[in-house]
Amino acid sequence: MMLPSLDPDRARDLVGRFAGLPVLVVGDVMLDRFIVGRVTRISPEAPVPVVQFESEHLRLGGASNVAHNIVALGGRAALVGLVGADAAAERLRDQLQIAGIGIDGLVEDRDRPTTEKVRIVTERNQQVARIDYERDADATGDLVRAIVARVKRLGSGAKALLVSDYLKGTVTRPIVEAMVALKTAHRALVIDPKIPHLRCYAGASLVTPNHHEAEIATHLRVRTDEDARRAARDFRERAQCDAVLITRSGQGMWLSEARAEGSIPAVAREVSDVTGAGDTVVATLSLALAAGATMTEAAALANHAAGVVVGKFGPATVTPDELIAQF
């Protein structure tokens, strides 16, 4: 069963309401660093390419990229997450401020590095290697209390709530419970999940597993629409959430909620890089729900936003004009 497409006038109306909508984003903030160079030979020391350095640039990743997508779409993002006491944290703060995202929700943990992914890529955007700086142990004690305090302070005025879980230590049961406590009939809680935390998500408005995560959680293969229907219903029961949106790459999405169930076909015209596409999806969903969209309308907007962002390299954002142009 295919869900109805979104009318262009309705899409334009909803996107027009994004401006200034405040969204609280809680999750694993990251810094993505790209070292770009040319490859012309193989090293005589080992069978690896020699990359001749040309440039280096930074991008916001993880929950930081989610917040960046919200701002790019016209919303306002308050961001809560963990950083280390290191140079990467300072670079991350600089990038957030440049993007117009507040940094007072960042909690410093001197015992962990700021999560940073360093990618070595060629001038044609082919990845040669990646180096991850991280410590993924769950936050405990005073750190959890500090995160919860920021959630309560920054979330009181939010029109939507969003958890971006990358299993890097920020998202724990007390943090999700604090977010659920802020949820109301007119304030949705959207969660981009990781399956080891599935039992923590009870009470969420919408959870957005990809099809691999849905398979792992439900022990069901997801190949057809009927597979997706069964897996989404099973996932809803396991996660105890109101709705599930399974993202299925080239096969689009499957939405399952009390009032609507069905597939949404993919709309990407050209796929360059899927990095961060899930961040764009949850950012768009949250803004759309805050703007008064139904789950079906929000999913349609998110699907079109993903279709734009996968045509860009690395963690990227979508503008309101780019999104409206998709319709």
N, C-alpha and C positions, 0 to 999 in steps of 0.2 A: 504494500500500500504506500503510495507516494503522497506526502503532505502537500497542500496547496501552495503555489508559489506566492511570493509577496508582491502586492501591487506596487508599482514604482512610486505613485503618489504617497502611499502609506509609508514606504521606505524613506522617502524624502522627509516626510513629516516627523518620523521617529528620529532619524539622524539629526534633524534640526533641533530636537529637544535635548541632545547630548550636551550642549554648551553649558558649562558650569556645574554639571551634576557631580556631586562629591561621592567618591567611592573609596572605601577602606580596603587596601590590599595588604594581606599578612602572609608572609612566606619566606622562602629562601632567596635572599638577594644575592646576585652574582655580578661579577665584572667579566666581560668577554674581551680578550685582547687578541688582536690579529697582527701577526708578523708576516708581511707580504714580500715575496722575492721571486727571482727568476731561476728556473732550473735548466741548466744547459749540459750537465754531466753527472755521472755517478761517482761517488767518492771512491778513491783507491784504497781507503782504509776499511770499508765495509760496503755491502751492496745497498746503499741508501743514496738518495739524491742530495746533491749539494745545492743549497738554496742561497742565492746571492741577494742579500738584503736590499730592499728598495724602500719600504715604508712600514709604519706601524700605526694602528689606530685602535680606539676603544669603543665598545658598545655596552649598553646595559643588558644584562641577562637575567634569566629566572624571574623572580617576582619583580625585580627592577624593570624588566622588559614589559611585564604586564602593566605596571604603573605608567610606563612610557607610552604604551599603546592607548591607555585611557586618556592621557593628556593630549596625544596626537589627534584623537577623535573628538576633542573639545571638552572632555570632562576634567574634573579635578581629582587628583589621586593623593591620598595619605598612605604612606608606606611604613610598615612595621616589619623588622627583620633583624637578624644578627650579623654583626661584622666583627673583624678582629681589630687589634690595635696595631695596624701596619700601614705601609704605603698604599697597598691596594684599597684599603678602606678610604683613604683620603682621595684617591683617584675616583672611587665610586661616588663619594659625596660630591665631588666636583661635577661629575657627569649628571648626577641627579639634579643638582642645582641648575645646570645649564638647560636641562629638560623641563625645568619648572616644577620639580617634585621636591616636597619638603623632606628634610633629613632628621627632624626631631624624633621620629619614630624608630630610628636605628638604635639598637642596644649593643653595647660593646662587650665582647668576651675576649679577655686577654689570653685565654688558653687555646684559642683556635685562630687559624688564619682566615681572612676574608676569602670566601669562595671565589676563585678566579680560574677561568679556563683560557689557556693560551694556545691559540691555533696557529700553526705555521702553514701558510697557503701560498700557492703560486699566483702569478698575475692573472691567471685564468680562473681563479677561485677554486682550484683543486686543493683539497686538504692533504698535507704531507704528514703531519703529526699533531697531536694535541697533548698538552701538559696541564693537569688539574692540580690546583692548590686547594685543599679542603680538609676539613675534619668533620665527619658526618654524625658524630655522637649527638644524641638528643640533648637539648637544653634541660637543665634541672635546677631545683632550688631557687636562688635569687634571680637567676636569668629568666626562668619561667614567670616568676612574679613580676619582673620588670616588663616582660613582653605583654602579659595580661593587663598591667596597668596602662600601657600605651594603647592597647586595643580598646579598653573602656574609654580612655580620654579622647582618642581620635575617631572612634566609631560612633560616638553619640549623635553626630550630625550627618552621618553618611546616609545616602539614599540607596546604596547597595553595598554588600559585603563580599569579599573575595579571598579565598585561600589558595595560594599557589604553593603546592607541596612538591618539593624535589628531593625529599629524604635527606636533607643536609642539616637537620637538627632543630630548625625553628618550630616546625609544626608538631605539636604534641597534643594529647587529649585535653589538658587544661586550656590550651589556646583555642582549640576548636569549640570547646564548651563555652568559652567566653564569647566567641563569635555567634554561636547558636543563641546565646542569651540576648544578643542584640537584634536577632532576626525578628521581624514582625510581618504582618500580612502585606505590608507595602514596602518591605525592605528585604530583598532576596539575599540568600547566602549561596554563592556559587563556589564550588570546589574543583580545582584541577588536581586529581588524586594521584597517590601512589598506593599500590595495593597492600603493602604491609600495614598501612594505617587505615584500612577499610573500615574497621569497627569503630574508628574515632569519628566518622563522618555522620553519625546518626543525627537527624534533624535538619540536614542541609536541604535547601530548596532544589538545587540542581548539582549533580556530579557529572564530570565530563571525562570518562576514561577513553583512551584510544582502543582500537579493537584488540590489540595484544593484551592490554590490561584487562579488558572485559573477559577475554578468554582465560587468563590466569585466575581471575577472581571467581569465575563461574564454572570453570572446568568444562566449558563448551566451546566448540569450534565456531568461529564466526566467518562464514564464507558467503552466505546468501542473506537476503532480507529476512527470511524466516529464522535463520540462525540468529541474526541480530535482534529480532523481536524477542526470542526466547531468552537470549543472554541479557538484554536490557531489563526485562521483567525480573529475572533472577537477581541481577545486580541491584535493582531497586530494593528488593527484599533484604539482601545481604547488607547493604549500606544503610538501610532504613532512612532513605531520602525520598523527597517528593517526586523527583524526576531524574532521568538519566539521558544524557546525550552521548552516544558512542560516535567518536570520530573515526572514519574508515578510509582515510587517505583518498585514493582515486575513486572509491565507491561512495564518497560523500559522507553522510551522517545518518544516524538513526535516533529519533527522539521517542522516549517512552515516558508518559505521564498520565494522570487520571483522565484528562480531557482530550488528549491527542496522542496518536501513535503512528509512526510511519517514517519513510525514508526521505532524505533530502539529497538530490543528486549533486555531485561535485561540479564546480563551475570554473576551476582554474584553467586558464588558457595556455599557460606556459609555466612549468615547474622548474625553478632554478635551485631553490634550497628550502627544505621544510623546517629548518632550525627556527624555533620560536613561534611556529604557526599556532601551536596550542595556546600560547600566551595571548596572541591576537584574538583567538576564539573566545577565551574566557573574559577578556577585557570587553569585547563587543557585546557578549551576552549580558554582562553585568550592567553596562550602560543602557542597553535596550530594555531590560527589565525595569531599571530605574526610571526610564522614560515612559513606561506604561505599556510596553509590548507584551503580547502573550508569549508563552514559551515557544510556540511555533514561529511567531514573527521574529523573536530574538534569535532562534536557531538559524532562520533563513538569513538574517543580517550577518551573523557570525560566519556562516558558510561562505558568503560573498566576500567578507573581509579576509578570510583565509585564502580565498582564491586570488586576492591581490598580493598578499604578503609572501606567498610561496614563489612568486615571480621575482623576488628580491633576494639578495645575498645576505646571509647571516641573520641575527635577530633584528627584525625590522618592524616598522609601524605602518599604519594606514591612516590617511586623512579622510575627513568627511566627504570631500569632493571625489576622492578615489572610490570610496564605498558607494556613494550615490550613483556614480558613473557605471557601476556594475549592473544597475537596473535599467 
